[in-house]
């Protein structure tokens, strides 16, 4: 048996296997750019509330065609709470094109209604754990390990083959070997070309993440390290007032107010606030093209002014029914811009409690210079300008200067 020939055949087989694997990875990475996106969409599942059916780190394929959705189907849909977030959960009930959903690993059904126009597709196929590889490839180390090392090995292999050919015969034999090598390459998969395609695709595309939202989970917050001199100036946008305890109507009647400290309008669209809701849910995303006018205020409320579930007597700028500030385990409230830079934050006490405010329905207000928090206790905070109830026992000054 010719051992060299056997080894050569094994190496060629490995080259083809590597080529096929890279083609599959190229398809997954480039799927958002391919014409097939109108029929099949891919998503990386970043959380685990659909386990064990769909593992965290899986890639799911969903059809975007308008087809009938039935009870028990797993669907991909836009979050009713935040249009920037995509969720994957199972359909539990259907009534007049209104869908009730639930994560398999959750204890209860979702506290929202999904409408037909929000559904992006039904899950038809899944590949466990490969999403971890795709996300890893987007990091510098992952890019080098998954693509750089195979490319380097192939290049070194080609150099070795050329060197062997030159060493065998300087003249005639070298020419013959180069001709054979050229013929051999024609029968070898273009792995290096695929590697280059994947590299450029990773740099310029993203497979969208999809959330399988937990009803109970552990949230690990990131670590932000900032270096530089401390500035004495106020942030352009402050977290200015927080009604974390709710009102005499309901503990869920909560809101948070942002303040523009500059003389110019500021676009805070797609900024996000961490820990403004249940710890198991993503950050609250401010809608695109949201503007805080110069020296103005932006009010995020759990209910609209017209609702019977709020005592607010001012027009809110944004409504999110899942605001839940009572959980002291939430951690600091953190306002970040579109580049994830921290703009402002509320630092909680060592025991996790808020630095001000009161469970007797008094808001937590920021000092004018932004250096400390205090509890709103002035009778001016009970004005009917702020509250529907004339004889209110609630204190706060939403959409206005702190008192």
One Martini backbone bead per residue (centre of mass of N, CA, C, O) as a GRO file, in nm:
protein
  403
    1UNK     BB    1   0.096   0.037   0.023
    2UNK     BB    2   0.054   0.378  -0.043
    3UNK     BB    3   0.092   0.608   0.196
    4UNK     BB    4   0.108   0.878   0.044
    5UNK     BB    5  -0.157   0.838  -0.110
    6UNK     BB    6  -0.343   0.814   0.133
    7UNK     BB    7  -0.275   1.088   0.262
    8UNK     BB    8  -0.361   1.255   0.017
    9UNK     BB    9  -0.662   1.166   0.022
   10UNK     BB   10  -0.724   1.262   0.308
   11UNK     BB   11  -0.656   1.562   0.261
   12UNK     BB   12  -0.865   1.604   0.036
   13UNK     BB   13  -1.112   1.534   0.210
   14UNK     BB   14  -1.066   1.760   0.420
   15UNK     BB   15  -1.090   1.992   0.221
   16UNK     BB   16  -1.388   1.935   0.143
   17UNK     BB   17  -1.506   1.956   0.427
   18UNK     BB   18  -1.413   2.246   0.476
   19UNK     BB   19  -1.558   2.368   0.235
   20UNK     BB   20  -1.850   2.293   0.318
   21UNK     BB   21  -1.846   2.436   0.593
   22UNK     BB   22  -1.787   2.722   0.479
   23UNK     BB   23  -2.040   2.743   0.305
   24UNK     BB   24  -2.239   2.733   0.539
   25UNK     BB   25  -2.129   2.980   0.691
   26UNK     BB   26  -2.169   3.178   0.459
   27UNK     BB   27  -2.476   3.155   0.449
   28UNK     BB   28  -2.536   3.246   0.740
   29UNK     BB   29  -2.387   3.523   0.731
   30UNK     BB   30  -2.527   3.615   0.436
   31UNK     BB   31  -2.845   3.598   0.458
   32UNK     BB   32  -2.925   3.914   0.475
   33UNK     BB   33  -2.823   3.942   0.146
   34UNK     BB   34  -3.003   3.736   0.032
   35UNK     BB   35  -3.279   3.647  -0.157
   36UNK     BB   36  -3.384   3.432   0.065
   37UNK     BB   37  -3.498   3.638   0.283
   38UNK     BB   38  -3.798   3.626   0.155
   39UNK     BB   39  -3.826   3.313   0.279
   40UNK     BB   40  -3.562   3.294   0.467
   41UNK     BB   41  -3.472   3.322   0.813
   42UNK     BB   42  -3.211   3.416   1.042
   43UNK     BB   43  -3.137   3.331   1.397
   44UNK     BB   44  -3.002   3.417   1.707
   45UNK     BB   45  -3.023   3.262   2.015
   46UNK     BB   46  -2.969   3.441   2.335
   47UNK     BB   47  -3.181   3.272   2.496
   48UNK     BB   48  -3.367   3.017   2.728
   49UNK     BB   49  -3.704   3.000   2.718
   50UNK     BB   50  -3.707   2.748   2.487
   51UNK     BB   51  -3.624   2.542   2.665
   52UNK     BB   52  -3.536   2.246   2.507
   53UNK     BB   53  -3.618   2.303   2.210
   54UNK     BB   54  -3.431   2.576   2.226
   55UNK     BB   55  -3.118   2.655   2.235
   56UNK     BB   56  -2.879   2.832   2.335
   57UNK     BB   57  -2.716   2.934   2.030
   58UNK     BB   58  -2.903   2.900   1.816
   59UNK     BB   59  -3.023   2.843   1.486
   60UNK     BB   60  -3.298   2.983   1.314
   61UNK     BB   61  -3.558   2.899   1.084
   62UNK     BB   62  -3.775   3.119   0.899
   63UNK     BB   63  -4.072   3.189   0.756
   64UNK     BB   64  -4.211   3.471   0.549
   65UNK     BB   65  -4.462   3.347   0.474
   66UNK     BB   66  -4.803   3.352   0.428
   67UNK     BB   67  -4.925   3.162   0.687
   68UNK     BB   68  -5.064   2.949   0.894
   69UNK     BB   69  -5.123   2.994   1.238
   70UNK     BB   70  -5.086   2.775   1.510
   71UNK     BB   71  -5.132   2.612   1.775
   72UNK     BB   72  -4.789   2.554   1.889
   73UNK     BB   73  -4.632   2.740   1.738
   74UNK     BB   74  -4.324   2.878   1.641
   75UNK     BB   75  -4.243   3.226   1.664
   76UNK     BB   76  -4.152   3.528   1.496
   77UNK     BB   77  -4.139   3.853   1.667
   78UNK     BB   78  -4.232   4.163   1.750
   79UNK     BB   79  -4.211   4.352   2.010
   80UNK     BB   80  -4.463   4.523   2.178
   81UNK     BB   81  -4.249   4.698   2.358
   82UNK     BB   82  -4.013   4.667   2.116
   83UNK     BB   83  -3.926   4.723   1.783
   84UNK     BB   84  -3.606   4.632   1.818
   85UNK     BB   85  -3.726   4.347   1.901
   86UNK     BB   86  -3.682   3.994   1.879
   87UNK     BB   87  -3.902   3.706   1.914
   88UNK     BB   88  -3.924   3.360   2.056
   89UNK     BB   89  -4.238   3.184   2.064
   90UNK     BB   90  -4.527   3.025   2.168
   91UNK     BB   91  -4.843   2.938   2.075
   92UNK     BB   92  -5.140   2.930   2.290
   93UNK     BB   93  -5.340   3.146   2.144
   94UNK     BB   94  -5.637   3.224   1.934
   95UNK     BB   95  -5.800   3.557   1.855
   96UNK     BB   96  -5.856   3.736   1.600
   97UNK     BB   97  -5.542   3.768   1.528
   98UNK     BB   98  -5.467   3.702   1.833
   99UNK     BB   99  -5.169   3.635   2.024
  100UNK     BB  100  -5.065   3.396   2.258
  101UNK     BB  101  -4.761   3.374   2.450
  102UNK     BB  102  -4.474   3.141   2.526
  103UNK     BB  103  -4.224   3.019   2.707
  104UNK     BB  104  -4.132   2.701   2.781
  105UNK     BB  105  -3.948   2.808   3.044
  106UNK     BB  106  -4.194   2.942   3.152
  107UNK     BB  107  -4.455   3.001   3.391
  108UNK     BB  108  -4.584   3.218   3.195
  109UNK     BB  109  -4.746   3.420   3.012
  110UNK     BB  110  -4.745   3.676   2.825
  111UNK     BB  111  -4.802   4.046   2.873
  112UNK     BB  112  -4.917   4.015   2.567
  113UNK     BB  113  -5.016   4.102   2.228
  114UNK     BB  114  -5.008   3.941   1.916
  115UNK     BB  115  -4.997   4.044   1.590
  116UNK     BB  116  -4.989   3.960   1.266
  117UNK     BB  117  -4.793   4.203   1.173
  118UNK     BB  118  -4.558   4.100   1.386
  119UNK     BB  119  -4.506   3.852   1.219
  120UNK     BB  120  -4.214   3.691   1.065
  121UNK     BB  121  -4.249   3.378   1.150
  122UNK     BB  122  -4.194   3.032   1.123
  123UNK     BB  123  -4.046   2.773   1.267
  124UNK     BB  124  -3.859   2.504   1.074
  125UNK     BB  125  -3.557   2.531   1.192
  126UNK     BB  126  -3.263   2.394   1.373
  127UNK     BB  127  -2.929   2.482   1.515
  128UNK     BB  128  -2.731   2.394   1.754
  129UNK     BB  129  -2.479   2.633   1.877
  130UNK     BB  130  -2.381   2.786   1.611
  131UNK     BB  131  -2.421   3.078   1.716
  132UNK     BB  132  -2.164   3.093   1.879
  133UNK     BB  133  -1.974   3.084   1.635
  134UNK     BB  134  -2.075   3.338   1.492
  135UNK     BB  135  -2.017   3.533   1.729
  136UNK     BB  136  -1.715   3.456   1.761
  137UNK     BB  137  -1.631   3.552   1.468
  138UNK     BB  138  -1.680   3.870   1.554
  139UNK     BB  139  -1.423   3.838   1.693
  140UNK     BB  140  -1.091   3.864   1.682
  141UNK     BB  141  -1.028   3.577   1.783
  142UNK     BB  142  -1.240   3.420   1.620
  143UNK     BB  143  -1.144   3.509   1.341
  144UNK     BB  144  -0.860   3.381   1.367
  145UNK     BB  145  -0.938   3.086   1.434
  146UNK     BB  146  -1.158   3.018   1.204
  147UNK     BB  147  -0.995   3.174   0.956
  148UNK     BB  148  -0.690   3.239   0.986
  149UNK     BB  149  -0.568   2.957   1.036
  150UNK     BB  150  -0.666   2.808   0.781
  151UNK     BB  151  -0.535   3.008   0.585
  152UNK     BB  152  -0.243   2.966   0.681
  153UNK     BB  153  -0.226   2.663   0.624
  154UNK     BB  154  -0.280   2.684   0.317
  155UNK     BB  155  -0.042   2.865   0.248
  156UNK     BB  156   0.181   2.681   0.361
  157UNK     BB  157   0.109   2.441   0.179
  158UNK     BB  158   0.172   2.582  -0.089
  159UNK     BB  159   0.465   2.653  -0.028
  160UNK     BB  160   0.560   2.362   0.016
  161UNK     BB  161   0.493   2.256  -0.267
  162UNK     BB  162   0.676   2.450  -0.421
  163UNK     BB  163   0.942   2.376  -0.280
  164UNK     BB  164   0.941   2.076  -0.360
  165UNK     BB  165   0.942   2.126  -0.666
  166UNK     BB  166   1.213   2.282  -0.677
  167UNK     BB  167   1.394   2.059  -0.536
  168UNK     BB  168   1.374   1.829  -0.741
  169UNK     BB  169   1.383   2.033  -1.000
  170UNK     BB  170   1.507   2.308  -1.160
  171UNK     BB  171   1.377   2.254  -1.440
  172UNK     BB  172   1.197   2.026  -1.570
  173UNK     BB  173   1.068   1.914  -1.307
  174UNK     BB  174   0.938   2.178  -1.217
  175UNK     BB  175   0.743   2.218  -1.452
  176UNK     BB  176   0.589   1.955  -1.414
  177UNK     BB  177   0.490   2.005  -1.122
  178UNK     BB  178   0.336   2.269  -1.183
  179UNK     BB  179   0.133   2.141  -1.374
  180UNK     BB  180   0.020   1.938  -1.171
  181UNK     BB  181  -0.065   2.149  -0.961
  182UNK     BB  182  -0.269   2.292  -1.142
  183UNK     BB  183  -0.453   2.043  -1.180
  184UNK     BB  184  -0.505   1.992  -0.879
  185UNK     BB  185  -0.647   2.267  -0.819
  186UNK     BB  186  -0.894   2.206  -1.001
  187UNK     BB  187  -0.966   1.964  -0.774
  188UNK     BB  188  -0.981   2.196  -0.564
  189UNK     BB  189  -1.122   2.364  -0.333
  190UNK     BB  190  -1.194   2.719  -0.286
  191UNK     BB  191  -1.117   2.800   0.020
  192UNK     BB  192  -0.983   3.080   0.019
  193UNK     BB  193  -1.219   3.227  -0.115
  194UNK     BB  194  -1.426   3.166   0.109
  195UNK     BB  195  -1.274   3.304   0.338
  196UNK     BB  196  -1.288   3.586   0.216
  197UNK     BB  197  -1.596   3.607   0.202
  198UNK     BB  198  -1.649   3.569   0.504
  199UNK     BB  199  -1.485   3.806   0.605
  200UNK     BB  200  -1.649   4.031   0.464
  201UNK     BB  201  -1.929   3.948   0.573
  202UNK     BB  202  -1.872   3.985   0.876
  203UNK     BB  203  -1.799   4.293   0.854
  204UNK     BB  204  -2.102   4.372   0.692
  205UNK     BB  205  -2.275   4.170   0.875
  206UNK     BB  206  -2.590   4.054   1.041
  207UNK     BB  207  -2.728   3.833   1.250
  208UNK     BB  208  -3.008   3.833   1.399
  209UNK     BB  209  -3.135   3.861   1.704
  210UNK     BB  210  -3.315   3.646   1.933
  211UNK     BB  211  -3.564   3.645   2.183
  212UNK     BB  212  -3.609   3.437   2.477
  213UNK     BB  213  -3.807   3.530   2.716
  214UNK     BB  214  -3.793   3.553   3.049
  215UNK     BB  215  -3.950   3.507   3.372
  216UNK     BB  216  -3.678   3.351   3.479
  217UNK     BB  217  -3.355   3.492   3.562
  218UNK     BB  218  -3.014   3.581   3.497
  219UNK     BB  219  -2.842   3.893   3.509
  220UNK     BB  220  -2.553   4.010   3.332
  221UNK     BB  221  -2.359   4.269   3.374
  222UNK     BB  222  -2.156   4.492   3.261
  223UNK     BB  223  -1.828   4.642   3.211
  224UNK     BB  224  -1.721   4.976   3.265
  225UNK     BB  225  -1.437   5.155   3.134
  226UNK     BB  226  -1.299   5.467   3.230
  227UNK     BB  227  -1.077   5.717   3.082
  228UNK     BB  228  -1.004   6.016   3.254
  229UNK     BB  229  -1.116   6.317   3.312
  230UNK     BB  230  -1.311   6.481   3.521
  231UNK     BB  231  -1.617   6.633   3.481
  232UNK     BB  232  -1.825   6.916   3.581
  233UNK     BB  233  -2.022   6.875   3.377
  234UNK     BB  234  -2.312   6.814   3.251
  235UNK     BB  235  -2.501   6.621   3.106
  236UNK     BB  236  -2.708   6.652   2.839
  237UNK     BB  237  -2.853   6.401   2.983
  238UNK     BB  238  -3.088   6.345   3.244
  239UNK     BB  239  -3.185   6.179   3.521
  240UNK     BB  240  -3.443   6.357   3.697
  241UNK     BB  241  -3.707   6.157   3.749
  242UNK     BB  242  -3.854   5.913   3.993
  243UNK     BB  243  -4.142   5.685   4.005
  244UNK     BB  244  -4.091   5.391   4.181
  245UNK     BB  245  -4.362   5.343   4.381
  246UNK     BB  246  -4.587   5.481   4.272
  247UNK     BB  247  -4.927   5.522   4.340
  248UNK     BB  248  -5.237   5.538   4.494
  249UNK     BB  249  -5.352   5.360   4.260
  250UNK     BB  250  -5.057   5.224   4.177
  251UNK     BB  251  -4.752   5.058   4.163
  252UNK     BB  252  -4.764   5.073   3.829
  253UNK     BB  253  -4.754   5.397   3.846
  254UNK     BB  254  -4.489   5.469   3.649
  255UNK     BB  255  -4.188   5.688   3.612
  256UNK     BB  256  -3.958   5.868   3.384
  257UNK     BB  257  -3.724   6.148   3.369
  258UNK     BB  258  -3.583   6.356   3.126
  259UNK     BB  259  -3.305   6.602   3.075
  260UNK     BB  260  -3.221   6.890   2.902
  261UNK     BB  261  -2.914   7.087   2.955
  262UNK     BB  262  -2.950   7.237   2.688
  263UNK     BB  263  -2.991   7.475   2.397
  264UNK     BB  264  -3.052   7.201   2.241
  265UNK     BB  265  -3.157   6.970   2.052
  266UNK     BB  266  -3.210   6.606   2.114
  267UNK     BB  267  -3.136   6.292   1.983
  268UNK     BB  268  -3.265   5.978   2.149
  269UNK     BB  269  -3.274   5.771   1.947
  270UNK     BB  270  -3.198   5.445   2.055
  271UNK     BB  271  -3.183   5.470   2.327
  272UNK     BB  272  -3.104   5.321   2.657
  273UNK     BB  273  -3.244   5.151   2.953
  274UNK     BB  274  -3.138   5.012   3.239
  275UNK     BB  275  -3.340   4.869   3.484
  276UNK     BB  276  -3.665   4.958   3.407
  277UNK     BB  277  -3.723   4.652   3.456
  278UNK     BB  278  -3.738   4.351   3.447
  279UNK     BB  279  -3.451   4.154   3.465
  280UNK     BB  280  -3.566   3.955   3.219
  281UNK     BB  281  -3.553   4.211   3.042
  282UNK     BB  282  -3.485   4.422   2.825
  283UNK     BB  283  -3.413   4.707   2.738
  284UNK     BB  284  -3.522   5.024   2.698
  285UNK     BB  285  -3.628   5.162   2.391
  286UNK     BB  286  -3.601   5.445   2.222
  287UNK     BB  287  -3.742   5.582   1.980
  288UNK     BB  288  -3.699   5.690   1.688
  289UNK     BB  289  -3.662   6.032   1.669
  290UNK     BB  290  -3.631   6.134   1.955
  291UNK     BB  291  -3.703   6.449   2.118
  292UNK     BB  292  -3.529   6.691   2.310
  293UNK     BB  293  -3.574   6.981   2.401
  294UNK     BB  294  -3.457   7.259   2.494
  295UNK     BB  295  -3.472   7.232   2.830
  296UNK     BB  296  -3.625   6.966   2.842
  297UNK     BB  297  -3.860   6.683   2.844
  298UNK     BB  298  -3.880   6.314   2.906
  299UNK     BB  299  -4.157   6.084   2.926
  300UNK     BB  300  -4.176   5.765   3.092
  301UNK     BB  301  -4.457   5.549   3.088
  302UNK     BB  302  -4.685   5.291   3.184
  303UNK     BB  303  -4.905   5.513   3.097
  304UNK     BB  304  -5.135   5.684   2.958
  305UNK     BB  305  -5.316   5.959   3.030
  306UNK     BB  306  -5.602   5.821   2.940
  307UNK     BB  307  -5.573   5.625   3.151
  308UNK     BB  308  -5.706   5.452   3.442
  309UNK     BB  309  -5.392   5.365   3.542
  310UNK     BB  310  -5.355   5.684   3.593
  311UNK     BB  311  -5.266   6.016   3.748
  312UNK     BB  312  -5.170   6.155   3.518
  313UNK     BB  313  -5.166   6.516   3.374
  314UNK     BB  314  -4.959   6.439   3.144
  315UNK     BB  315  -4.779   6.415   2.857
  316UNK     BB  316  -4.636   6.166   2.718
  317UNK     BB  317  -4.356   6.028   2.515
  318UNK     BB  318  -4.367   5.733   2.650
  319UNK     BB  319  -4.474   5.384   2.640
  320UNK     BB  320  -4.431   5.122   2.906
  321UNK     BB  321  -4.584   4.852   3.068
  322UNK     BB  322  -4.295   4.713   3.188
  323UNK     BB  323  -4.245   4.891   3.407
  324UNK     BB  324  -4.017   4.804   3.697
  325UNK     BB  325  -3.892   4.971   3.996
  326UNK     BB  326  -3.919   4.796   4.270
  327UNK     BB  327  -3.671   4.638   4.207
  328UNK     BB  328  -3.370   4.629   4.384
  329UNK     BB  329  -3.218   4.416   4.185
  330UNK     BB  330  -3.170   4.572   3.921
  331UNK     BB  331  -3.012   4.832   3.964
  332UNK     BB  332  -2.880   5.063   3.800
  333UNK     BB  333  -2.966   5.335   3.623
  334UNK     BB  334  -2.899   5.333   3.261
  335UNK     BB  335  -2.788   5.567   3.019
  336UNK     BB  336  -2.770   5.506   2.665
  337UNK     BB  337  -2.647   5.520   2.365
  338UNK     BB  338  -2.597   5.395   2.044
  339UNK     BB  339  -2.282   5.325   2.154
  340UNK     BB  340  -2.309   5.247   2.470
  341UNK     BB  341  -2.282   5.508   2.618
  342UNK     BB  342  -2.263   5.662   2.913
  343UNK     BB  343  -2.461   5.934   3.026
  344UNK     BB  344  -2.635   5.817   3.278
  345UNK     BB  345  -2.690   5.757   3.645
  346UNK     BB  346  -2.830   5.562   3.912
  347UNK     BB  347  -2.709   5.537   4.233
  348UNK     BB  348  -2.728   5.306   4.456
  349UNK     BB  349  -2.731   5.180   4.736
  350UNK     BB  350  -2.575   4.927   4.904
  351UNK     BB  351  -2.874   4.785   4.951
  352UNK     BB  352  -3.040   4.875   4.669
  353UNK     BB  353  -3.155   5.144   4.720
  354UNK     BB  354  -3.286   5.438   4.691
  355UNK     BB  355  -3.177   5.772   4.750
  356UNK     BB  356  -3.489   5.835   4.703
  357UNK     BB  357  -3.794   5.862   4.797
  358UNK     BB  358  -4.130   5.703   4.843
  359UNK     BB  359  -4.394   5.483   4.943
  360UNK     BB  360  -4.577   5.764   4.974
  361UNK     BB  361  -4.577   5.888   4.679
  362UNK     BB  362  -4.268   5.992   4.626
  363UNK     BB  363  -4.045   6.136   4.444
  364UNK     BB  364  -3.735   6.136   4.264
  365UNK     BB  365  -3.500   6.406   4.269
  366UNK     BB  366  -3.294   6.630   4.098
  367UNK     BB  367  -3.063   6.836   4.112
  368UNK     BB  368  -2.966   7.098   3.925
  369UNK     BB  369  -2.650   6.993   3.927
  370UNK     BB  370  -2.667   6.661   3.960
  371UNK     BB  371  -2.538   6.557   4.261
  372UNK     BB  372  -2.835   6.491   4.384
  373UNK     BB  373  -3.093   6.343   4.585
  374UNK     BB  374  -3.454   6.390   4.643
  375UNK     BB  375  -3.756   6.440   4.808
  376UNK     BB  376  -4.078   6.511   4.722
  377UNK     BB  377  -4.252   6.752   4.968
  378UNK     BB  378  -4.396   6.963   4.833
  379UNK     BB  379  -4.709   7.096   4.767
  380UNK     BB  380  -4.642   7.161   4.467
  381UNK     BB  381  -4.640   6.844   4.388
  382UNK     BB  382  -4.984   6.841   4.409
  383UNK     BB  383  -5.063   6.944   4.152
  384UNK     BB  384  -5.299   6.949   3.886
  385UNK     BB  385  -5.077   6.959   3.665
  386UNK     BB  386  -4.995   6.645   3.745
  387UNK     BB  387  -5.287   6.564   3.866
  388UNK     BB  388  -5.614   6.440   3.863
  389UNK     BB  389  -5.619   6.459   4.167
  390UNK     BB  390  -5.691   6.714   4.376
  391UNK     BB  391  -5.657   6.526   4.655
  392UNK     BB  392  -5.373   6.446   4.651
  393UNK     BB  393  -5.087   6.223   4.777
  394UNK     BB  394  -4.901   6.305   4.551
  395UNK     BB  395  -4.548   6.339   4.442
  396UNK     BB  396  -4.460   6.569   4.172
  397UNK     BB  397  -4.292   6.694   3.837
  398UNK     BB  398  -4.381   6.622   3.550
  399UNK     BB  399  -4.246   6.800   3.283
  400UNK     BB  400  -4.079   6.959   3.511
  401UNK     BB  401  -3.939   7.126   3.736
  402UNK     BB  402  -3.791   7.084   4.017
  403UNK     BB  403  -3.892   7.125   4.384
   0.00000   0.00000   0.00000
